[in-house]
Structures are given as C-alpha cells and as structure tokens.
Amino acid sequence: MRVRVEKWPLAVFLLVAIGMVGLLVVRWSVGPADPSIEIAAATGAVQTVTLSEVRGYPSVERRGSYQNQFGNWGGDALYVGALLRDLLPEPYERIEVVASDGYRVWIDRTRIEDPDYPMVLAYCVDGRCVPDLEEGFRIAILPEDGAVSNEEYGVESAGSYWVRDVVRLQLE
C-alpha cells in the first residue's frame, strides 16, 4: 500500500512558520518603548524626555519620606532621580506636575531650586526602576535628613508634592 503525501499542507505550514519567526524577529528588534514624560514650555513647545535621557543627567540617591495633611508619614524609601531643575528649560516661574490619574499640583521655581530640599524626578524606588516600577516617574523631595515635614516645608501637606506616575510637566 502506498501512502500519498500532499505537498500543499506542508508548504502552507512552512509559510506560516516563516511568517511567525519574522514577526518575532521584528518584535525583538523593536523592543518595548522607552518610558517618557512630556515637558511643555511656557512658549507652547513640547518636548518628550525619555527614561534614557533622564538617566543621562547627574543623579541623586537618597532616602526620603514625607508628611501628609493628617500628620502621617509615608513614602519612606530609597529614591534615585535627576534633579528636576536640570530637566526644565528656561524660563519659567512655576510648573504644573500632571500625573496619569489626573492629579495636578503647582510648584514654584523657588521650591524646585531649593538646595536644602532637592526635588528630583525619581525613576527608581527601593531598587525598582521604571518601567518595572508600577508608580512610574515620581517627584520626590530629598533633603539631607530624608524627611520632609509639613512644618519645616511650610505647607499643609508636604506629601502633596510627591506626585506618582508623572506624565507631564507644564511650565508657566
């Protein structure tokens, strides 16, 4: 008895297999997108700054925590980030920090450039870095002693400046 082998199904199988390998090669070569934020200048010009670019700036690595409006402490962690002032184009008087969930806070230039309370765009928290860090880029304030109380910062809630998952900085 003779078994007849159809060549047509084999050809289809080979074409599908080659196509799938091609798609995998393209996927591996493209890779995941470099996480980024937008910085919108007062002039209206918008620039996208990627994680790779942020990592290119001198970094600050320090322990930090903040006090919220109820007097409770939070955010205690080791943060790594670039000084926010280094990322911002001139001129500006204040910035609006916008988070992915719509949270917004205005920060005056004097706070951003205060050497006693360095403000960073953190990309690592306790060794977890963007993009693996679920809360994304984060604004953190990192004085020498690591703690930002409401009283010493002169606000009702120092924690309101610690914005998670920052997606945009709007300069004014």
GIVENNOR-V526350 format. One record per run of one state. SS is the DSSP state (H for helix, E for strand, L for the rest). FROM is the first residue (numbers start at 1). TO is the last residue. If there is no record, write none. Layout:
ss = {SS,SS}
from = {FROM,FROM}
to = {TO,TO}
This chain:
ss = {L,H,L,E,L,E,H,L,E,L,E,H,L,E,L,E,H,L,E,L,E,L,E,L,E,L,H,L,H,L,E,L}
from = {1,7,31,36,41,46,51,56,59,68,73,84,88,94,100,104,109,113,119,126,128,130,138,142,147,149,150,154,158,162,166,172}
to = {6,30,35,40,45,50,55,58,67,72,83,87,93,99,103,108,112,118,125,127,129,137,141,146,148,149,153,157,161,165,171,172}
